[in-house]
Amino acid sequence: LDADEIARILTEGVPGGGHAWTVTKLERIFKQRTGRAGCWTDYDVGIRPFIGLFPKTFDLFGPSDDFVKLRRKAPTVLDDMQDAIIRLARARESGVLEPYVITDGTSVDRASGLTLPELRTNRFKAVFYSHAAPQSPASSKDGG
């Protein structure tokens, strides 16, 4: 998995003695090490949103989220893959990459996530349907 490889790269330290990994440098090193572009290019997602799908594992920081680091020192992906796909599907719907899965009934502001309008047009076939079924117009008229 590409997220595992990114985690391994981040544990090895910043090339050139820098203080933090930039997202562009990480993408370049990923391509050098693996000999291929990441899966994010196949689905037109971008590396920054791809990294944002794993908020328990990676931390995007800086004024424009230009830098990335591991949340923990271990080079393992801590996020559940199903949650990452749900985040992507919800971002496709709203353009906001939520740092955690918001369940129905919570009063959390969705705008607190990373706003990336380009996620609405990615090529990954992910759609989110809430568990709460919408009321039909007939049942709302008669009060039931």
CYANA upper distance limits for C-alpha pairs under 8 A (distance plus 0.5 A):
  1 LEU  CA      5 GLU  CA      7.24
  2 ASP  CA      6 ILE  CA      6.72
  2 ASP  CA     38 GLY  CA      6.99
  2 ASP  CA     39 CYS  CA      7.44
  3 ALA  CA      7 ALA  CA      6.72
  3 ALA  CA     51 ILE  CA      8.09
  3 ALA  CA     77 VAL  CA      7.24
  4 ASP  CA      8 ARG  CA      6.82
  4 ASP  CA     75 PRO  CA      7.60
  4 ASP  CA     76 THR  CA      6.57
  4 ASP  CA     77 VAL  CA      6.48
  5 GLU  CA      9 ILE  CA      6.73
  5 GLU  CA     30 PHE  CA      8.12
  6 ILE  CA     10 LEU  CA      6.72
  6 ILE  CA     26 LEU  CA      8.13
  6 ILE  CA     30 PHE  CA      7.42
  7 ALA  CA     11 THR  CA      6.98
  7 ALA  CA     57 THR  CA      8.42
  7 ALA  CA     58 PHE  CA      8.47
  7 ALA  CA     70 LEU  CA      7.44
  7 ALA  CA     75 PRO  CA      5.31
  7 ALA  CA     76 THR  CA      6.79
  7 ALA  CA     77 VAL  CA      7.61
  8 ARG  CA     12 GLU  CA      7.35
  8 ARG  CA     75 PRO  CA      5.57
  8 ARG  CA     76 THR  CA      8.14
  9 ILE  CA     13 GLY  CA      8.11
  9 ILE  CA     26 LEU  CA      8.30
  9 ILE  CA     29 ILE  CA      8.47
  9 ILE  CA     30 PHE  CA      8.02
 10 LEU  CA     14 VAL  CA      7.91
 10 LEU  CA     21 TRP  CA      7.99
 10 LEU  CA     26 LEU  CA      8.48
 10 LEU  CA     69 LYS  CA      7.12
 10 LEU  CA     70 LEU  CA      7.26
 10 LEU  CA     75 PRO  CA      8.22
 11 THR  CA     70 LEU  CA      8.18
 11 THR  CA     73 LYS  CA      7.36
 11 THR  CA     74 ALA  CA      8.10
 11 THR  CA     75 PRO  CA      6.80
 13 GLY  CA     17 GLY  CA      8.38
 14 VAL  CA     18 GLY  CA      5.95
 14 VAL  CA     19 HIS  CA      7.28
 14 VAL  CA     20 ALA  CA      6.77
 14 VAL  CA     21 TRP  CA      6.34
 20 ALA  CA     67 PHE  CA      6.97
 20 ALA  CA     68 VAL  CA      7.51
 20 ALA  CA     69 LYS  CA      7.57
 21 TRP  CA     25 LYS  CA      7.16
 21 TRP  CA     26 LEU  CA      6.92
 21 TRP  CA     67 PHE  CA      6.08
 21 TRP  CA     68 VAL  CA      6.09
 21 TRP  CA     69 LYS  CA      7.21
 22 THR  CA     26 LEU  CA      6.66
 22 THR  CA     66 ASP  CA      6.20
 22 THR  CA     67 PHE  CA      4.87
 22 THR  CA     68 VAL  CA      6.65
 23 VAL  CA     27 GLU  CA      6.75
 23 VAL  CA     47 ILE  CA      7.78
 23 VAL  CA     48 ARG  CA      7.19
 23 VAL  CA     66 ASP  CA      6.25
 23 VAL  CA     67 PHE  CA      6.11
 23 VAL  CA     68 VAL  CA      6.72
 24 THR  CA     28 ARG  CA      6.77
 25 LYS  CA     29 ILE  CA      6.68
 26 LEU  CA     30 PHE  CA      6.52
 27 GLU  CA     31 LYS  CA      6.81
 27 GLU  CA     38 GLY  CA      8.44
 27 GLU  CA     47 ILE  CA      7.53
 28 ARG  CA     32 GLN  CA      6.81
 29 ILE  CA     33 ARG  CA      6.58
 30 PHE  CA     34 THR  CA      6.53
 30 PHE  CA     35 GLY  CA      8.41
 30 PHE  CA     36 ARG  CA      8.43
 30 PHE  CA     37 ALA  CA      8.05
 30 PHE  CA     38 GLY  CA      8.03
 31 LYS  CA     35 GLY  CA      5.73
 31 LYS  CA     36 ARG  CA      5.63
 31 LYS  CA     37 ALA  CA      5.84
 31 LYS  CA     38 GLY  CA      7.72
 32 GLN  CA     36 ARG  CA      8.05
 37 ALA  CA     41 THR  CA      7.04
 38 GLY  CA     42 ASP  CA      7.92
 38 GLY  CA     47 ILE  CA      8.46
 39 CYS  CA     43 TYR  CA      7.24
 40 TRP  CA     44 ASP  CA      6.47
 40 TRP  CA     45 VAL  CA      5.53
 40 TRP  CA     46 GLY  CA      5.92
 40 TRP  CA     47 ILE  CA      6.55
 40 TRP  CA     50 PHE  CA      6.80
 41 THR  CA     45 VAL  CA      6.78
 41 THR  CA     46 GLY  CA      6.68
 41 THR  CA     47 ILE  CA      8.30
 42 ASP  CA    123 ARG  CA      8.43
 43 TYR  CA    122 ASN  CA      6.50
 43 TYR  CA    123 ARG  CA      5.14
 43 TYR  CA    124 PHE  CA      5.75
 44 ASP  CA    122 ASN  CA      5.66
 44 ASP  CA    123 ARG  CA      6.39
 44 ASP  CA    124 PHE  CA      8.33
 45 VAL  CA     49 PRO  CA      6.94
 45 VAL  CA     50 PHE  CA      7.06
 45 VAL  CA    118 GLU  CA      8.32
 45 VAL  CA    119 LEU  CA      6.88
 45 VAL  CA    122 ASN  CA      5.96
 45 VAL  CA    123 ARG  CA      8.04
 45 VAL  CA    124 PHE  CA      8.49
 46 GLY  CA     50 PHE  CA      6.70
 47 ILE  CA     51 ILE  CA      6.56
 48 ARG  CA     52 GLY  CA      6.70
 48 ARG  CA     65 ASP  CA      8.42
 49 PRO  CA     53 LEU  CA      6.89
 49 PRO  CA     97 LEU  CA      7.93
 49 PRO  CA    116 LEU  CA      8.14
 49 PRO  CA    119 LEU  CA      8.27
 50 PHE  CA     54 PHE  CA      8.05
 51 ILE  CA     55 PRO  CA      8.09
 51 ILE  CA     58 PHE  CA      7.01
 51 ILE  CA     60 LEU  CA      8.24
 52 GLY  CA     58 PHE  CA      7.75
 52 GLY  CA     59 ASP  CA      8.28
 52 GLY  CA     60 LEU  CA      7.64
 52 GLY  CA     97 LEU  CA      7.61
 52 GLY  CA     99 PRO  CA      7.77
 52 GLY  CA    114 LEU  CA      8.34
 53 LEU  CA     84 ALA  CA      5.53
 53 LEU  CA     85 ILE  CA      8.26
 53 LEU  CA     87 ARG  CA      6.86
 53 LEU  CA     88 LEU  CA      7.37
 53 LEU  CA     97 LEU  CA      7.93
 53 LEU  CA     99 PRO  CA      7.96
 54 PHE  CA     58 PHE  CA      6.50
 54 PHE  CA     77 VAL  CA      8.19
 54 PHE  CA     78 LEU  CA      8.28
 54 PHE  CA     79 ASP  CA      6.16
 54 PHE  CA     84 ALA  CA      6.79
 54 PHE  CA     99 PRO  CA      8.50
 55 PRO  CA     59 ASP  CA      6.82
 55 PRO  CA     79 ASP  CA      7.73
 55 PRO  CA     99 PRO  CA      6.25
 55 PRO  CA    100 TYR  CA      7.80
 56 LYS  CA     71 ARG  CA      7.24
 56 LYS  CA     77 VAL  CA      8.43
 56 LYS  CA     78 LEU  CA      6.31
 56 LYS  CA     79 ASP  CA      6.13
 57 THR  CA     70 LEU  CA      6.33
 57 THR  CA     71 ARG  CA      6.00
 57 THR  CA     72 ARG  CA      7.55
 57 THR  CA     76 THR  CA      8.04
 57 THR  CA     77 VAL  CA      6.06
 57 THR  CA     78 LEU  CA      5.82
 57 THR  CA     79 ASP  CA      6.88
 58 PHE  CA     68 VAL  CA      7.19
 58 PHE  CA     69 LYS  CA      6.24
 58 PHE  CA     70 LEU  CA      5.11
 58 PHE  CA     71 ARG  CA      5.98
 59 ASP  CA     68 VAL  CA      6.00
 59 ASP  CA     69 LYS  CA      5.77
 59 ASP  CA     70 LEU  CA      6.46
 59 ASP  CA     71 ARG  CA      6.36
 60 LEU  CA     65 ASP  CA      5.64
 60 LEU  CA     66 ASP  CA      7.51
 60 LEU  CA     67 PHE  CA      6.15
 60 LEU  CA     68 VAL  CA      5.03
 60 LEU  CA     69 LYS  CA      7.25
 61 PHE  CA     65 ASP  CA      5.01
 61 PHE  CA     66 ASP  CA      6.95
 61 PHE  CA     67 PHE  CA      5.77
 61 PHE  CA     68 VAL  CA      6.67
 62 GLY  CA     66 ASP  CA      6.22
 62 GLY  CA     67 PHE  CA      6.38
 70 LEU  CA     75 PRO  CA      8.39
 79 ASP  CA     83 ASP  CA      7.73
 79 ASP  CA     84 ALA  CA      7.72
 80 ASP  CA     84 ALA  CA      7.04
 81 MET  CA     85 ILE  CA      6.86
 82 GLN  CA     86 ILE  CA      6.75
 83 ASP  CA     87 ARG  CA      6.62
 83 ASP  CA    100 TYR  CA      8.40
 83 ASP  CA    101 VAL  CA      7.14
 84 ALA  CA     88 LEU  CA      6.80
 85 ILE  CA     89 ALA  CA      6.65
 85 ILE  CA    126 ALA  CA      7.47
 86 ILE  CA     90 ARG  CA      6.60
 86 ILE  CA    101 VAL  CA      7.80
 86 ILE  CA    126 ALA  CA      8.18
 86 ILE  CA    127 VAL  CA      8.46
 86 ILE  CA    128 PHE  CA      7.07
 87 ARG  CA     91 ALA  CA      6.52
 87 ARG  CA     97 LEU  CA      6.85
 87 ARG  CA     98 GLU  CA      6.78
 87 ARG  CA     99 PRO  CA      8.37
 87 ARG  CA    100 TYR  CA      7.90
 87 ARG  CA    101 VAL  CA      7.03
 88 LEU  CA     92 ARG  CA      6.64
 88 LEU  CA     97 LEU  CA      7.54
 88 LEU  CA    119 LEU  CA      8.34
 88 LEU  CA    126 ALA  CA      7.50
 89 ALA  CA     93 GLU  CA      7.03
 89 ALA  CA    126 ALA  CA      5.33
 89 ALA  CA    127 VAL  CA      5.35
 89 ALA  CA    128 PHE  CA      5.78
 90 ARG  CA     94 SER  CA      6.72
 90 ARG  CA     95 GLY  CA      8.34
 90 ARG  CA     96 VAL  CA      8.16
 90 ARG  CA     97 LEU  CA      7.92
 90 ARG  CA     98 GLU  CA      8.49
 90 ARG  CA    127 VAL  CA      7.78
 90 ARG  CA    128 PHE  CA      6.41
 91 ALA  CA     95 GLY  CA      5.21
 91 ALA  CA     96 VAL  CA      5.43
 91 ALA  CA     97 LEU  CA      5.49
 91 ALA  CA     98 GLU  CA      7.78
 91 ALA  CA    119 LEU  CA      6.65
 91 ALA  CA    120 ARG  CA      7.13
 92 ARG  CA     96 VAL  CA      8.43
 92 ARG  CA    119 LEU  CA      5.82
 92 ARG  CA    120 ARG  CA      4.55
 92 ARG  CA    121 THR  CA      7.36
 92 ARG  CA    122 ASN  CA      7.74
 92 ARG  CA    126 ALA  CA      8.40
 92 ARG  CA    127 VAL  CA      8.17
 93 GLU  CA    120 ARG  CA      6.73
 93 GLU  CA    127 VAL  CA      8.38
 93 GLU  CA    128 PHE  CA      8.39
 94 SER  CA    117 PRO  CA      8.45
 94 SER  CA    120 ARG  CA      7.59
 95 GLY  CA    115 THR  CA      6.52
 95 GLY  CA    116 LEU  CA      5.87
 95 GLY  CA    117 PRO  CA      4.98
 95 GLY  CA    118 GLU  CA      7.52
 95 GLY  CA    119 LEU  CA      6.19
 95 GLY  CA    120 ARG  CA      6.00
 96 VAL  CA    110 ARG  CA      7.79
 96 VAL  CA    111 ALA  CA      7.19
 96 VAL  CA    113 GLY  CA      6.32
 96 VAL  CA    114 LEU  CA      6.08
 96 VAL  CA    115 THR  CA      4.87
 96 VAL  CA    116 LEU  CA      6.31
 96 VAL  CA    117 PRO  CA      7.63
 96 VAL  CA    119 LEU  CA      8.44
 97 LEU  CA    113 GLY  CA      5.77
 97 LEU  CA    114 LEU  CA      5.47
 97 LEU  CA    115 THR  CA      6.69
 97 LEU  CA    116 LEU  CA      7.49
 98 GLU  CA    102 ILE  CA      8.35
 98 GLU  CA    110 ARG  CA      7.14
 98 GLU  CA    111 ALA  CA      8.44
 98 GLU  CA    112 SER  CA      7.69
 98 GLU  CA    113 GLY  CA      4.91
 98 GLU  CA    114 LEU  CA      7.08
 99 PRO  CA    113 GLY  CA      6.25
 99 PRO  CA    114 LEU  CA      8.22
102 ILE  CA    106 THR  CA      7.48
102 ILE  CA    108 VAL  CA      7.92
104 ASP  CA    130 SER  CA      8.12
104 ASP  CA    131 HIS  CA      8.38
104 ASP  CA    132 ALA  CA      7.94
111 ALA  CA    115 THR  CA      7.86
118 GLU  CA    122 ASN  CA      7.60
135 GLN  CA    139 SER  CA      7.15
135 GLN  CA    140 SER  CA      7.17
136 SER  CA    140 SER  CA      7.11
137 PRO  CA    141 LYS  CA      6.97
138 ALA  CA    142 ASP  CA      7.38
139 SER  CA    143 GLY  CA      6.97
139 SER  CA    144 GLY  CA      5.73
140 SER  CA    144 GLY  CA      6.43
